[in-house]
């Protein structure tokens, strides 16, 4: 991954994104298999969204699967960091905005494993992360307004 100083988030921080051809990584990964997740997603599979933690087939076969959820080190610790951030958000306050997490609909918690009924997700610049799959046309009378 690369931290792109030419593109900033709404809070003024550099955007972290996947490498483009010819670029050199300047962000140390918290998962040495991140490229595999990316390659699988480009083929149209949603492994992270369909399988949580150790049930994820990529995580299940990882040499760090036994420690990734408890520790962080060189090339591992994504699950530990995600757990810590989610505990910060879900834990004591029940409502919080964390500077440590960027919610992406493709890697958020599985709705079957977490009750989102009292939560709100907001995606800034949604056109960069959501793909339109079907276009619908409606008039005011169609929606009863």
ABEGO torsion letter per residue (X at the ends): XBBBAABBBAAGBBBBBBBBBGBBBABBBABAAAAAAAAAAAAGBBAAAABBEAABAAAAABAAAAAAAABBBBGBGAAAAAAAAAAAAABAAGBBBBAABBBBAAABBBAAABBAAABBBBBBGAAAABBBABBBBBBAAAAGX
